[in-house]
Amino acid sequence: MFTAGVAKRLPATIVAVTVLVISAIWLGVPSFPAARDFEECAEWAQNISLSSERTARIMDCGARFAGRRKMGGGYAYYDLLQGRSFDIAGPIPTAGERARIYSEYIRFLELQRRQAALTEVGQLVSEQLKVETPVSVRPPTPKLSNKPCMIKGSLSCTWVKLTSAVRNAFASNSKGEAPPGSR
């Protein structure tokens, strides 16, 4: 079944695959014992002499353990999206704890959406209040009495005649007519 060439290459292939599997396992397994939580993992990583390797191990610890020890005991999970911490039972949140954190996040987003809507409504109301009523361009016309002047040549009689002459001149100009007496 096998040709002579395949039979000669089979042991070399097995050796190569074995070396690859062993090296993958060796590189994937940490050189320190299994840690119980982030703090223990980071403490063991501090013993590594190369700073780049130490940093990589601490980052690996952070990826493996989401929770951090609390001073009084227990663990806390800090959610960056909400900017707050949640108490959890162990160094890794359980499915129920993840569901609770997610539901709190949905509630947080809803509150932010409502707050943004209220802020927008408040801005619209304040802009509407800033709109002032238009100011009339013409000053109100003084009410002139139709009574003839009592004293001829007085200032009040002269003023009444002057304002009515000016008003008539503007009224006739707006109609396209020449003012009286200008012909």
KOLFIMI-262933 format. One record per residue: residue number from 1; chain; x, y, z of N, C-alpha, C in turn. Coordinates in steps of 0.2 Angstrom, whole numbers, plus 5000, padded with zeros to 4 digits. Example, Ala and Ser with C-alpha at 12.3 -4.5 7.8 and 13.67 -1.06 7.14 Angstrom:
2
ATOM   num   cadena    n_u    n_v    n_w   ca_u   ca_v   ca_w    c_u    c_v    c_w
ATOM     1        A   5066   4972   5039   5062   4978   5039   5066   4984   5039
ATOM     2        A   5064   4989   5035   5068   4995   5036   5064   5000   5039
END
This chain:
183
ATOM   num   cadena    n_u    n_v    n_w   ca_u   ca_v   ca_w    c_u    c_v    c_w
ATOM     1        A   5004   4994   5000   5000   5000   5000   5004   5006   5000
ATOM     2        A   5009   5007   5005   5013   5012   5005   5019   5011   5000
ATOM     3        A   5021   5017   4997   5026   5016   4993   5033   5017   4997
ATOM     4        A   5038   5016   4995   5044   5016   4998   5046   5023   5001
ATOM     5        A   5044   5028   4997   5046   5035   4998   5041   5038   5004
ATOM     6        A   5035   5036   5004   5031   5038   5010   5033   5034   5016
ATOM     7        A   5035   5028   5016   5037   5025   5022   5043   5028   5025
ATOM     8        A   5047   5030   5021   5054   5033   5023   5052   5040   5027
ATOM     9        A   5047   5044   5024   5045   5050   5027   5041   5050   5033
ATOM    10        A   5037   5044   5034   5032   5044   5040   5036   5045   5047
ATOM    11        A   5041   5042   5048   5044   5043   5055   5046   5051   5056
ATOM    12        A   5049   5054   5050   5051   5061   5051   5045   5065   5052
ATOM    13        A   5039   5064   5049   5033   5067   5050   5030   5067   5057
ATOM    14        A   5030   5061   5060   5028   5059   5066   5033   5063   5071
ATOM    15        A   5039   5063   5070   5043   5067   5075   5042   5075   5074
ATOM    16        A   5041   5077   5068   5040   5084   5067   5033   5086   5071
ATOM    17        A   5028   5082   5070   5021   5084   5073   5022   5083   5081
ATOM    18        A   5026   5079   5083   5027   5078   5090   5030   5084   5093
ATOM    19        A   5035   5086   5090   5039   5092   5092   5035   5098   5092
ATOM    20        A   5031   5099   5087   5026   5105   5087   5021   5105   5092
ATOM    21        A   5018   5099   5094   5013   5098   5099   5016   5100   5106
ATOM    22        A   5022   5097   5107   5026   5098   5114   5028   5105   5114
ATOM    23        A   5030   5108   5109   5032   5116   5110   5026   5120   5111
ATOM    24        A   5020   5118   5107   5014   5122   5108   5011   5121   5115
ATOM    25        A   5012   5116   5118   5010   5115   5125   5014   5118   5130
ATOM    26        A   5021   5118   5129   5026   5121   5133   5025   5128   5133
ATOM    27        A   5024   5131   5127   5023   5139   5127   5016   5141   5129
ATOM    28        A   5011   5137   5129   5005   5139   5131   5004   5138   5139
ATOM    29        A   5007   5134   5142   5006   5133   5149   5011   5138   5153
ATOM    30        A   5008   5142   5158   5012   5146   5161   5017   5143   5166
ATOM    31        A   5023   5146   5167   5028   5143   5171   5027   5144   5178
ATOM    32        A   5021   5146   5180   5020   5146   5188   5014   5142   5189
ATOM    33        A   5013   5140   5195   5007   5136   5197   5000   5139   5195
ATOM    34        A   4995   5136   5195   4988   5139   5194   4986   5143   5199
ATOM    35        A   4985   5150   5198   4983   5155   5202   4975   5154   5204
ATOM    36        A   4974   5156   5210   4967   5156   5212   4963   5163   5210
ATOM    37        A   4967   5168   5209   4964   5175   5207   4969   5179   5204
ATOM    38        A   4967   5185   5202   4971   5190   5199   4977   5192   5203
ATOM    39        A   4976   5193   5209   4981   5196   5214   4987   5190   5215
ATOM    40        A   4985   5184   5215   4990   5179   5216   4993   5178   5210
ATOM    41        A   4990   5178   5204   4993   5177   5197   4998   5183   5196
ATOM    42        A   4996   5189   5198   5001   5195   5197   5007   5195   5202
ATOM    43        A   5006   5192   5208   5011   5191   5212   5016   5186   5210
ATOM    44        A   5014   5181   5207   5019   5176   5204   5022   5179   5197
ATOM    45        A   5019   5183   5194   5021   5186   5188   5027   5191   5190
ATOM    46        A   5027   5194   5196   5032   5199   5198   5038   5196   5199
ATOM    47        A   5039   5189   5199   5045   5186   5200   5049   5185   5194
ATOM    48        A   5046   5186   5188   5049   5185   5182   5054   5191   5181
ATOM    49        A   5060   5189   5178   5065   5194   5178   5064   5199   5172
ATOM    50        A   5062   5197   5166   5061   5201   5160   5055   5205   5161
ATOM    51        A   5056   5212   5160   5050   5216   5161   5045   5215   5156
ATOM    52        A   5047   5214   5150   5042   5213   5144   5038   5206   5145
ATOM    53        A   5041   5201   5148   5038   5195   5149   5033   5196   5156
ATOM    54        A   5036   5200   5161   5032   5201   5167   5025   5205   5165
ATOM    55        A   5026   5210   5160   5020   5214   5158   5015   5209   5154
ATOM    56        A   5018   5205   5150   5013   5200   5146   5010   5196   5151
ATOM    57        A   5013   5193   5156   5010   5189   5161   5005   5192   5165
ATOM    58        A   5006   5198   5167   5001   5202   5171   4995   5203   5167
ATOM    59        A   4996   5205   5160   4990   5206   5156   4986   5199   5155
ATOM    60        A   4990   5194   5155   4987   5187   5154   4982   5186   5161
ATOM    61        A   4985   5188   5166   4981   5187   5173   4975   5191   5172
ATOM    62        A   4975   5198   5170   4970   5202   5169   4964   5199   5165
ATOM    63        A   4967   5195   5159   4962   5192   5155   4959   5186   5158
ATOM    64        A   4962   5183   5162   4959   5177   5165   4955   5178   5171
ATOM    65        A   4956   5183   5175   4952   5185   5181   4949   5192   5180
ATOM    66        A   4943   5192   5179   4939   5199   5179   4938   5202   5186
ATOM    67        A   4937   5198   5191   4936   5201   5197   4943   5202   5201
ATOM    68        A   4942   5207   5206   4948   5209   5210   4946   5208   5217
ATOM    69        A   4951   5207   5221   4950   5206   5228   4948   5212   5232
ATOM    70        A   4943   5212   5236   4941   5218   5240   4944   5218   5247
ATOM    71        A   4945   5223   5250   4949   5224   5256   4945   5220   5262
ATOM    72        A   4939   5220   5262   4935   5216   5267   4934   5209   5266
ATOM    73        A   4936   5207   5260   4934   5200   5258   4930   5200   5252
ATOM    74        A   4929   5195   5248   4925   5195   5242   4929   5198   5236
ATOM    75        A   4925   5198   5231   4928   5201   5224   4923   5206   5221
ATOM    76        A   4926   5210   5218   4922   5216   5214   4924   5216   5207
ATOM    77        A   4919   5217   5203   4920   5217   5195   4919   5225   5193
ATOM    78        A   4924   5228   5190   4923   5235   5188   4921   5235   5181
ATOM    79        A   4915   5238   5179   4913   5238   5172   4915   5245   5170
ATOM    80        A   4919   5245   5165   4921   5252   5162   4916   5255   5158
ATOM    81        A   4911   5252   5155   4906   5255   5152   4901   5259   5156
ATOM    82        A   4900   5257   5162   4896   5260   5167   4899   5264   5172
ATOM    83        A   4906   5263   5172   4910   5267   5177   4908   5265   5184
ATOM    84        A   4907   5259   5186   4905   5257   5193   4907   5249   5194
ATOM    85        A   4907   5247   5200   4909   5241   5202   4903   5237   5204
ATOM    86        A   4904   5230   5203   4898   5225   5206   4902   5220   5210
ATOM    87        A   4898   5218   5215   4901   5213   5220   4899   5206   5216
ATOM    88        A   4904   5202   5216   4904   5195   5213   4906   5190   5218
ATOM    89        A   4904   5184   5217   4906   5179   5222   4913   5177   5222
ATOM    90        A   4916   5176   5216   4923   5174   5215   4927   5178   5210
ATOM    91        A   4933   5176   5208   4937   5180   5204   4934   5180   5196
ATOM    92        A   4930   5176   5195   4927   5176   5188   4919   5176   5189
ATOM    93        A   4916   5181   5186   4909   5182   5187   4905   5175   5184
ATOM    94        A   4900   5173   5188   4896   5168   5185   4891   5170   5180
ATOM    95        A   4888   5165   5177   4883   5167   5172   4877   5171   5174
ATOM    96        A   4875   5170   5181   4870   5174   5184   4872   5181   5185
ATOM    97        A   4879   5182   5187   4882   5188   5189   4883   5192   5182
ATOM    98        A   4885   5189   5177   4886   5192   5170   4879   5195   5168
ATOM    99        A   4873   5191   5169   4867   5193   5167   4864   5199   5171
ATOM   100        A   4866   5199   5177   4864   5205   5181   4868   5211   5179
ATOM   101        A   4874   5210   5178   4878   5216   5176   4876   5219   5169
ATOM   102        A   4874   5214   5164   4871   5216   5158   4865   5220   5159
ATOM   103        A   4860   5217   5163   4854   5220   5164   4855   5227   5167
ATOM   104        A   4859   5228   5171   4861   5235   5174   4864   5239   5169
ATOM   105        A   4868   5236   5164   4870   5240   5159   4865   5243   5154
ATOM   106        A   4860   5239   5153   4854   5241   5148   4850   5246   5152
ATOM   107        A   4849   5245   5159   4846   5251   5162   4850   5257   5162
ATOM   108        A   4856   5257   5163   4861   5262   5163   4860   5266   5156
ATOM   109        A   4860   5262   5150   4859   5265   5144   4852   5269   5143
ATOM   110        A   4847   5266   5146   4840   5269   5145   4840   5275   5149
ATOM   111        A   4843   5275   5155   4844   5282   5159   4848   5287   5155
ATOM   112        A   4853   5285   5152   4857   5290   5148   4853   5293   5142
ATOM   113        A   4849   5288   5139   4845   5290   5134   4839   5295   5136
ATOM   114        A   4836   5294   5141   4831   5298   5144   4834   5305   5146
ATOM   115        A   4840   5305   5149   4843   5311   5151   4845   5315   5145
ATOM   116        A   4847   5312   5140   4849   5316   5134   4843   5319   5131
ATOM   117        A   4837   5315   5131   4831   5318   5128   4828   5324   5132
ATOM   118        A   4829   5323   5139   4826   5329   5143   4831   5335   5142
ATOM   119        A   4837   5334   5142   4842   5339   5140   4840   5343   5134
ATOM   120        A   4839   5339   5129   4837   5342   5122   4830   5346   5123
ATOM   121        A   4825   5343   5126   4819   5346   5127   4820   5353   5131
ATOM   122        A   4824   5353   5136   4826   5359   5140   4829   5364   5136
ATOM   123        A   4834   5362   5131   4837   5367   5127   4832   5370   5122
ATOM   124        A   4827   5366   5119   4822   5368   5115   4818   5373   5118
ATOM   125        A   4816   5372   5124   4811   5376   5128   4815   5383   5129
ATOM   126        A   4821   5383   5131   4825   5389   5133   4826   5393   5126
ATOM   127        A   4827   5389   5121   4828   5393   5114   4821   5397   5113
ATOM   128        A   4815   5393   5114   4809   5396   5113   4808   5402   5117
ATOM   129        A   4810   5402   5123   4809   5407   5128   4813   5413   5126
ATOM   130        A   4819   5412   5123   4823   5417   5121   4820   5421   5115
ATOM   131        A   4816   5418   5111   4813   5422   5105   4808   5427   5108
ATOM   132        A   4810   5433   5106   4806   5439   5108   4800   5440   5103
ATOM   133        A   4795   5444   5105   4790   5446   5101   4793   5452   5096
ATOM   134        A   4791   5452   5090   4794   5457   5086   4792   5464   5088
ATOM   135        A   4796   5468   5087   4795   5475   5089   4792   5479   5083
ATOM   136        A   4787   5483   5084   4784   5486   5079   4789   5491   5076
ATOM   137        A   4789   5492   5069   4793   5497   5066   4791   5504   5067
ATOM   138        A   4784   5504   5067   4782   5511   5067   4780   5513   5074
ATOM   139        A   4782   5519   5076   4780   5521   5083   4772   5522   5083
ATOM   140        A   4769   5521   5088   4762   5523   5088   4760   5530   5086
ATOM   141        A   4755   5531   5083   4753   5538   5080   4749   5541   5086
ATOM   142        A   4751   5547   5087   4748   5551   5093   4741   5552   5091
ATOM   143        A   4736   5552   5096   4729   5554   5094   4728   5561   5094
ATOM   144        A   4726   5563   5088   4725   5570   5087   4717   5572   5088
ATOM   145        A   4716   5577   5091   4709   5579   5092   4707   5582   5086
ATOM   146        A   4700   5581   5084   4698   5585   5079   4695   5592   5080
ATOM   147        A   4696   5594   5086   4694   5600   5088   4698   5606   5085
ATOM   148        A   4696   5611   5082   4700   5616   5079   4704   5620   5085
ATOM   149        A   4709   5622   5083   4714   5625   5087   4710   5631   5091
ATOM   150        A   4711   5632   5097   4708   5637   5100   4712   5644   5100
ATOM   151        A   4718   5643   5100   4722   5649   5099   4726   5649   5093
ATOM   152        A   4725   5653   5088   4728   5653   5082   4736   5655   5083
ATOM   153        A   4740   5651   5080   4747   5653   5080   4751   5650   5086
ATOM   154        A   4747   5646   5090   4750   5643   5096   4755   5637   5094
ATOM   155        A   4759   5635   5098   4763   5629   5096   4759   5623   5095
ATOM   156        A   4754   5621   5099   4750   5615   5098   4747   5615   5092
ATOM   157        A   4744   5621   5089   4741   5621   5083   4746   5621   5077
ATOM   158        A   4752   5624   5078   4757   5623   5073   4759   5616   5072
ATOM   159        A   4760   5613   5078   4762   5606   5078   4757   5601   5075
ATOM   160        A   4751   5602   5076   4746   5598   5073   4746   5599   5066
ATOM   161        A   4746   5605   5063   4746   5606   5056   4753   5603   5053
ATOM   162        A   4758   5604   5056   4765   5601   5053   4764   5593   5053
ATOM   163        A   4762   5590   5058   4762   5583   5058   4757   5580   5053
ATOM   164        A   4751   5583   5052   4747   5581   5047   4749   5582   5040
ATOM   165        A   4753   5588   5039   4756   5589   5032   4761   5584   5031
ATOM   166        A   4765   5582   5036   4770   5577   5034   4767   5570   5033
ATOM   167        A   4762   5568   5037   4759   5562   5036   4755   5562   5029
ATOM   168        A   4752   5567   5027   4749   5567   5021   4754   5566   5015
ATOM   169        A   4760   5570   5016   4765   5569   5011   4768   5562   5010
ATOM   170        A   4769   5559   5016   4771   5552   5015   4766   5547   5013
ATOM   171        A   4760   5548   5014   4754   5544   5012   4753   5545   5004
ATOM   172        A   4754   5551   5002   4753   5552   4995   4759   5549   4991
ATOM   173        A   4765   5550   4994   4771   5547   4990   4771   5539   4990
ATOM   174        A   4768   5536   4995   4768   5529   4995   4763   5527   4989
ATOM   175        A   4758   5531   4988   4753   5529   4982   4756   5531   4975
ATOM   176        A   4761   5534   4975   4764   5536   4969   4762   5543   4966
ATOM   177        A   4759   5547   4971   4757   5554   4969   4762   5559   4972
ATOM   178        A   4762   5564   4969   4767   5569   4971   4763   5573   4977
ATOM   179        A   4767   5575   4982   4764   5579   4988   4760   5585   4985
ATOM   180        A   4755   5587   4989   4751   5593   4986   4755   5599   4987
ATOM   181        A   4755   5603   4982   4759   5610   4982   4765   5609   4979
ATOM   182        A   4767   5603   4976   4774   5602   4973   4773   5603   4966
ATOM   183        A   4767   5604   4963   4766   5604   4956   4767   5611   4953
END
